[in-house]
């Protein structure tokens, strides 16, 4: 299986080669989650231009209330792209709380998936997910788990450290799924979102992860999202079952270490993968590897798995990008995990897990086109000056 070593020269290639090269792709107007265009000034103009969402801490007293449990007030659920707020609560995500996090399922009824769409291929045969070799930091260092709180309690997804062109070799960006950070049309931003790279590095059994030392469960620490970007399509149309918004079910996190420090996430874990925007369509790709931490039965979320398959196509609308689909038995919790390919001998990310069949025989992920590049560029620009 492919491995990504903890050095810049050793992001190991996937076994199968792509048949074609990438084409150029320009930035998009889709800046969902980006900062307000108007610059803040003094006095009443600030209040007029910067609309602070209800419930978000705006003072030290508010922050204390938030940390003491005020974040549980889901009546004030920040919804808009510019309303993201995720204050650090130190020692909040202890191994015991991580172990209780539920999977974040996002499934689609197989009988209706892409029905009647010319760009949908027959369902692929199921591919049994395989365990990734341990320790993870030596074999798939960029992959980890994304933990967050929802109205239904603590939940978990997967994520991947990706390169940031604004900070070569020093990225603090994590790629995941839109539904792992925002609830879509029925809700708003999730809370207490963190990324834990190389979670459970040496593969402790699930029953031991809740009582293990923090160093065993999160060897590179807990990284809090201080900003998040997802697509406007996901915010406006996203749902708990697959629909046209699944073609835009991607997100990018900018993270910072809970305990501070001068090193970036990429420097800390030793690796990151580039995002390949406008990659070849599914029928031009020979092999894709999907990675993640499946948490719903028969899996328990403790171990990293992957599936390797030749993708086919899944479409919900002729006006939306056609998704990649592969055979894979991974379940909820693997959502947001990176889909990796070999691009000229180097590993690149082309998608993320978004939806699966009810029977968990296949996974589908979005094709990352101009909308995804616009989201990525917006968060990269936002932190270009300071990392």
C-alpha positions in Angstrom: 0.0 0.0 0.0 1.2 3.6 -0.5 3.0 5.3 2.3 3.8 8.9 3.0 7.0 9.2 5.1 7.8 12.0 7.5 10.2 13.8 5.1 9.7 16.2 2.2 11.4 13.8 -0.2 9.4 10.7 0.7 5.7 11.3 -0.1 5.5 7.8 -1.6 3.7 7.3 -4.9 0.5 5.3 -5.4 1.2 2.1 -7.3 -1.0 2.9 -10.3 -0.3 5.7 -12.7 -2.7 8.3 -14.1 -3.1 8.2 -17.8 -3.3 12.0 -18.5 -1.9 15.2 -17.1 -3.8 18.0 -15.3 -5.2 21.1 -17.0 -5.1 24.6 -15.7 -7.8 26.0 -13.5 -8.4 29.5 -12.4 -9.8 30.9 -9.1 -13.5 30.9 -8.5 -15.8 33.5 -7.2 -17.0 31.1 -4.6 -15.5 32.5 -1.4 -17.8 30.8 1.1 -16.4 31.2 4.6 -14.1 34.1 3.6 -13.7 37.2 5.7 -15.9 40.3 5.1 -14.8 42.4 2.1 -15.2 45.6 4.0 -12.2 46.5 6.2 -13.1 47.4 9.8 -12.9 51.0 11.0 -13.5 52.8 14.3 -16.8 53.7 15.9 -20.2 52.9 14.5 -18.9 51.9 11.1 -17.4 48.8 12.7 -20.7 47.8 14.1 -22.4 48.4 10.7 -19.9 46.4 8.7 -19.1 43.5 11.1 -22.2 41.6 12.0 -21.3 39.4 15.0 -23.5 36.3 15.1 -25.6 35.8 18.3 -24.0 33.6 20.9 -20.4 34.0 19.7 -18.0 35.2 22.4 -17.0 38.8 21.9 -15.4 39.6 25.3 -13.4 37.8 28.0 -16.6 37.2 30.0 -18.3 35.8 27.0 -15.4 33.6 26.2 -15.4 32.2 29.8 -19.2 31.5 29.5 -18.5 29.8 26.1 -15.7 27.6 27.6 -17.9 26.8 30.6 -20.5 25.3 28.3 -22.2 28.2 26.5 -21.2 26.5 23.2 -24.0 24.0 23.9 -26.6 26.6 23.2 -27.6 25.4 19.7 -30.4 27.9 19.5 -27.8 30.3 18.4 -26.3 28.2 15.6 -24.0 30.4 13.5 -25.0 29.6 9.9 -23.4 32.1 7.4 -20.0 31.6 5.9 -18.6 34.6 7.7 -20.0 33.6 11.1 -17.5 30.8 11.9 -16.2 30.9 15.5 -14.2 28.2 17.2 -12.5 29.5 20.4 -9.8 27.2 21.9 -10.9 25.3 25.0 -7.7 23.9 26.5 -7.8 20.2 27.5 -11.3 19.9 26.2 -10.6 17.0 23.8 -9.1 14.5 26.1 -8.7 10.8 25.0 -11.8 9.9 27.0 -13.9 12.4 25.1 -12.4 11.5 21.7 -13.3 7.8 22.4 -16.9 8.8 22.9 -17.3 10.7 19.6 -19.7 9.1 17.2 -19.3 8.7 13.5 -20.7 11.4 11.2 -22.7 9.4 8.6 -23.7 10.8 5.3 -25.3 8.1 3.3 -27.5 7.8 0.2 -30.1 5.3 -0.8 -28.5 3.2 -3.5 -31.6 2.8 -5.5 -31.8 6.6 -6.1 -28.1 7.4 -6.5 -27.7 9.1 -9.8 -30.8 7.5 -11.2 -31.6 8.7 -14.7 -28.2 10.5 -15.1 -26.2 9.6 -18.1 -23.0 10.3 -16.3 -23.6 7.7 -13.6 -21.9 4.3 -14.1 -23.1 0.9 -12.6 -22.3 0.5 -8.9 -18.7 -0.8 -8.4 -18.1 -4.0 -6.6 -17.3 -3.7 -2.9 -13.7 -3.5 -2.0 -12.8 -4.7 1.5 -11.0 -1.9 3.4 -7.5 -2.7 4.6 -5.6 -1.5 7.7 -2.9 1.0 7.1 0.5 0.0 8.4 1.6 1.4 11.7 3.0 3.6 13.1 0.9 5.9 11.0 3.4 8.8 11.2 5.8 6.7 9.1 3.2 5.5 6.6 0.5 8.0 6.2 1.6 11.0 8.2 -0.8 13.6 6.7 -4.0 11.7 7.7 -5.8 12.2 11.0 -9.2 12.5 12.7 -11.4 15.6 12.8 -13.4 15.9 16.1 -16.3 18.3 16.6 -19.5 19.0 18.5 -22.9 18.9 17.0 -26.4 19.2 18.6 -26.3 15.3 18.7 -23.1 15.3 20.7 -19.4 14.8 19.9 -18.7 13.4 16.4 -15.8 12.5 14.3 -14.6 12.6 10.7 -11.2 12.2 9.0 -8.9 14.8 7.4 -5.6 15.3 5.5 -2.8 17.8 5.9 -2.5 19.6 2.6 0.2 21.9 1.2 -0.4 25.7 1.3 1.2 27.6 -1.6 1.3 30.7 0.6 3.5 28.9 3.1 5.7 26.3 1.4 6.7 23.5 3.8 4.8 25.2 6.6 1.2 24.5 6.0 -1.5 24.7 8.6 -4.3 23.6 6.3 -6.4 20.4 6.6 -8.8 19.1 3.9 -12.0 17.4 5.0 -15.7 17.2 4.1 -18.2 20.1 4.2 -20.6 18.1 6.4 -17.9 17.6 9.0 -17.8 21.4 9.7 -21.2 22.7 8.6 -24.6 21.0 8.8 -25.9 22.4 5.5 -29.3 23.9 4.9 -30.8 22.7 8.2 -28.2 24.1 10.5 -24.9 25.9 10.8 -21.2 25.6 11.8 -20.2 22.7 14.1 -18.3 23.7 17.3 -15.1 22.8 19.0 -13.6 21.6 15.7 -10.1 20.1 16.1 -7.7 18.0 14.0 -5.6 15.2 15.5 -2.9 14.0 13.1 -1.8 10.3 13.2 -4.5 9.6 15.8 -3.7 6.4 17.8 -0.4 6.2 16.0 0.5 2.6 17.1 -3.0 1.2 16.8 -4.2 0.6 20.4 -7.5 -1.4 20.6 -10.6 0.9 20.8 -11.3 -0.1 24.4 -7.9 1.3 25.5 -7.9 4.6 23.6 -10.2 6.3 26.1 -7.8 5.7 29.0 -4.5 5.9 27.2 -2.0 8.7 27.7 -2.6 11.7 25.5 0.8 11.1 23.8 -0.4 7.7 22.6 -3.6 8.9 21.2 -2.5 12.3 19.8 1.2 12.1 19.3 1.4 15.5 17.6 -1.1 17.3 19.7 -4.6 18.7 19.2 -4.9 21.4 16.5 -7.9 23.8 16.8 -9.5 25.2 13.7 -9.3 29.0 13.8 -11.0 29.3 10.5 -13.0 27.1 8.1 -14.1 27.4 4.5 -16.7 25.3 2.7 -18.8 25.8 -0.4 -21.8 28.1 -0.6 -23.6 25.1 -2.4 -23.0 23.0 0.7 -24.2 25.7 3.1 -27.3 26.3 1.1 -28.3 22.8 0.0 -26.3 20.3 2.1 -28.3 17.4 3.7 -27.8 14.2 5.6 -28.5 12.2 2.5 -26.7 12.5 -0.8 -28.0 15.2 -3.2 -26.6 17.6 -5.7 -24.8 19.4 -2.8 -22.6 16.3 -2.3 -20.7 17.4 -5.4 -19.6 20.4 -3.3 -19.1 18.5 0.0 -15.6 19.7 0.8 -14.0 22.0 3.3 -10.6 23.4 4.4 -9.6 24.1 8.0 -6.8 26.5 9.1 -5.5 25.1 12.4 -3.3 26.1 15.3 -1.8 24.0 18.1 -3.7 24.0 21.3 -0.6 24.5 23.4 1.1 27.0 21.1 4.5 26.7 19.6 6.4 28.0 16.6 6.1 25.0 14.3 3.4 24.6 11.6 1.3 21.5 11.3 3.2 20.4 8.3 6.6 20.8 10.1 5.2 19.0 13.1 4.0 15.9 11.3 6.7 16.0 8.6 4.5 15.8 5.5 1.6 17.3 3.5 0.1 16.5 0.1 -0.8 19.0 -2.6 -4.4 19.4 -3.8 -4.9 18.6 -7.5 -7.6 20.8 -8.7 -9.3 20.0 -12.0 -7.8 16.5 -12.0 -8.9 14.0 -14.7 -12.4 12.7 -14.6 -13.2 9.3 -13.1 -13.1 7.5 -16.4 -9.5 8.8 -17.0 -8.1 7.7 -13.6 -6.6 4.2 -13.2 -6.6 4.1 -9.4 -7.6 6.1 -6.3 -6.8 5.3 -2.6 -9.3 6.5 0.0 -8.0 6.9 3.6 -9.8 7.4 6.9 -10.9 6.2 10.3 -14.2 4.4 9.9 -16.1 4.4 13.2 -19.5 2.9 12.5 -19.8 -1.0 12.8 -18.1 -3.2 12.0 -15.3 -0.6 12.6 -14.7 1.2 15.9 -12.8 4.4 14.8 -9.5 3.3 16.5 -7.7 2.3 13.3 -6.9 3.9 10.0 -8.0 2.0 6.9 -7.9 2.5 3.1 -9.4 1.2 -0.1 -7.8 1.2 -3.5 -9.9 0.9 -6.6 -10.4 2.2 -10.1 -13.1 4.9 -9.9 -16.3 5.3 -11.9 -18.8 8.1 -12.1 -21.7 9.2 -10.0 -23.9 12.2 -10.9 -26.9 13.9 -9.2 -27.4 16.6 -11.8 -26.1 17.4 -15.3 -25.2 20.9 -14.0 -23.1 19.8 -11.1 -19.6 18.2 -11.2 -19.7 14.4 -11.6 -18.4 12.7 -8.5 -15.7 10.0 -8.2 -17.0 6.6 -6.9 -15.1 3.6 -5.7 -15.9 0.2 -4.1 -15.2 0.4 -0.4 -16.5 -1.0 2.8 -15.5 2.0 5.1 -18.3 3.4 7.1 -19.2 6.7 8.8 -16.2 8.4 10.5 -14.2 8.0 7.2 -16.1 11.1 5.9 -13.7 13.8 4.9 -10.7 11.4 4.5 -8.5 12.2 1.6 -8.6 10.5 -1.8 -5.0 10.2 -3.1 -3.5 9.4 -6.5 -0.1 9.3 -8.1 0.6 12.4 -10.0 4.0 12.1 -11.8 5.5 10.0 -9.0 4.1 12.1 -6.2 1.0 11.7 -4.1 -1.7 14.3 -4.6 -5.2 14.7 -3.1 -8.1 14.8 -5.7 -11.2 14.3 -3.5 -12.5 13.4 0.0 -15.1 10.9 1.2 -18.6 12.4 1.1 -21.3 9.8 0.8 -21.6 6.0 0.8 -24.3 3.4 0.0 -26.6 2.4 2.8 -25.0 -1.1 2.6 -21.5 0.5 2.8 -20.3 -1.2 -0.4 -19.1 2.0 -2.1 -17.9 5.6 -1.4 -18.2 8.7 -3.5 -16.3 12.0 -3.4 -16.5 15.4 -5.1 -14.4 16.3 -8.2 -12.5 19.3 -7.1 -13.0 22.0 -9.7 -13.2 25.8 -9.7 -15.5 26.0 -6.7 -13.1 24.0 -4.6 -10.1 26.0 -5.8 -12.0 29.2 -4.9 -12.6 27.9 -1.3 -9.0 26.8 -1.0 -7.6 30.0 -2.3 -9.7 32.1 0.0 -8.4 30.5 3.2 -4.9 30.4 1.9 -5.0 34.2 1.2 -6.6 34.9 4.5 -3.6 33.6 6.4 -1.0 34.4 3.8 0.6 37.2 5.9 0.8 35.3 9.2 0.5 31.6 8.6 
